[in-house]
Amino acid sequence: MAKKKNFPPRDEIMALASDGELTVKVVPNAGENSIAMPKDAGPVLLVRVTATPEDGKANAAVLKLLSKALACPRTSLAIVRGANSRSKIIKLPA
């Protein structure tokens, strides 16, 4: 049986957003897909994905994972800045 993903509560993730944008730090090639709240490095969400950072695979995995955690359509999220960087700014739905 598949393991259910445990994400931080939607309210806590949304509390990190500023002006409808969320800053995330992405770790590609991780052992598992996960989202972790920041410990002390400011309001930066840590997103770990198993996808490789080639041809936009990791970016797509990040958006898919965030859409599940936020219970919103994947098409309502967009990478505003940092498409080729580990540090990204994601535009959230209103």
C-alpha positions as CSV (number, residue, x, y, z in Angstrom):
1,M,0.0,0.0,0.0
2,A,1.3,3.4,-0.9
3,K,2.5,5.7,1.9
4,K,0.3,8.8,2.4
5,K,2.3,12.0,2.1
6,N,2.5,14.2,5.2
7,F,2.6,17.8,4.3
8,P,2.7,20.8,6.7
9,P,-0.7,22.3,7.2
10,R,-1.9,24.5,4.3
11,D,-2.3,27.5,6.7
12,E,1.3,27.3,7.8
13,I,2.6,27.2,4.2
14,M,0.4,30.1,3.2
15,A,1.6,32.1,6.3
16,L,5.1,32.0,4.7
17,A,3.8,33.8,1.6
18,S,4.4,37.4,1.0
19,D,2.3,39.4,-1.6
20,G,1.0,36.1,-3.0
21,E,4.5,34.7,-3.6
22,L,6.2,31.9,-1.8
23,T,10.0,31.4,-1.6
24,V,11.2,27.8,-1.8
25,K,14.5,26.1,-1.7
26,V,14.5,23.0,-3.9
27,V,16.7,19.9,-3.4
28,P,16.6,17.8,-6.6
29,N,17.6,14.1,-6.7
30,A,16.3,13.6,-3.1
31,G,15.5,10.2,-1.6
32,E,11.8,11.1,-1.4
33,N,9.4,13.9,-2.2
34,S,8.7,16.1,0.8
35,I,8.0,19.6,2.1
36,A,9.5,20.9,5.3
37,M,8.8,24.1,7.2
38,P,11.8,26.4,7.8
39,K,13.7,25.8,11.0
40,D,15.6,29.1,11.3
41,A,16.6,30.3,7.8
42,G,13.7,32.7,7.5
43,P,10.4,32.2,5.6
44,V,11.9,29.7,3.0
45,L,10.0,26.5,2.5
46,L,12.2,23.4,1.8
47,V,11.0,21.2,-1.0
48,R,12.7,17.9,-1.8
49,V,11.9,16.1,-5.0
50,T,13.2,12.9,-6.5
51,A,13.2,14.4,-10.1
52,T,16.5,15.4,-11.8
53,P,17.1,19.0,-12.6
54,E,17.1,18.6,-16.3
55,D,14.5,19.6,-18.9
56,G,12.4,21.2,-16.2
57,K,11.6,17.9,-14.5
58,A,12.4,19.1,-11.0
59,N,10.4,22.3,-11.5
60,A,7.4,20.3,-12.6
61,A,7.7,18.0,-9.6
62,V,7.9,21.0,-7.3
63,L,4.8,22.6,-8.7
64,K,2.9,19.2,-8.5
65,L,4.0,18.6,-4.9
66,L,3.0,22.1,-3.9
67,S,-0.4,21.8,-5.6
68,K,-1.1,18.7,-3.6
69,A,0.0,20.3,-0.3
70,L,-2.0,23.5,-1.0
71,A,-5.0,21.6,-2.4
72,C,-5.1,23.8,-5.5
73,P,-4.8,23.1,-9.2
74,R,-1.3,22.7,-10.5
75,T,-2.1,25.3,-13.2
76,S,-2.7,28.0,-10.6
77,L,0.9,27.9,-9.5
78,A,3.8,29.4,-11.5
79,I,7.5,29.9,-11.1
80,V,8.1,33.7,-11.2
81,R,11.8,33.7,-10.5
82,G,14.5,31.1,-10.3
83,A,13.6,28.5,-12.9
84,N,17.3,27.6,-13.2
85,S,18.1,28.0,-9.5
86,R,17.5,26.0,-6.4
87,S,16.0,29.1,-4.8
88,K,12.6,29.8,-6.4
89,I,9.7,32.2,-6.0
90,I,6.3,30.6,-6.7
91,K,3.2,32.7,-7.5
92,L,0.3,31.4,-5.4
93,P,-3.4,31.5,-6.3
94,A,-5.3,34.5,-4.9
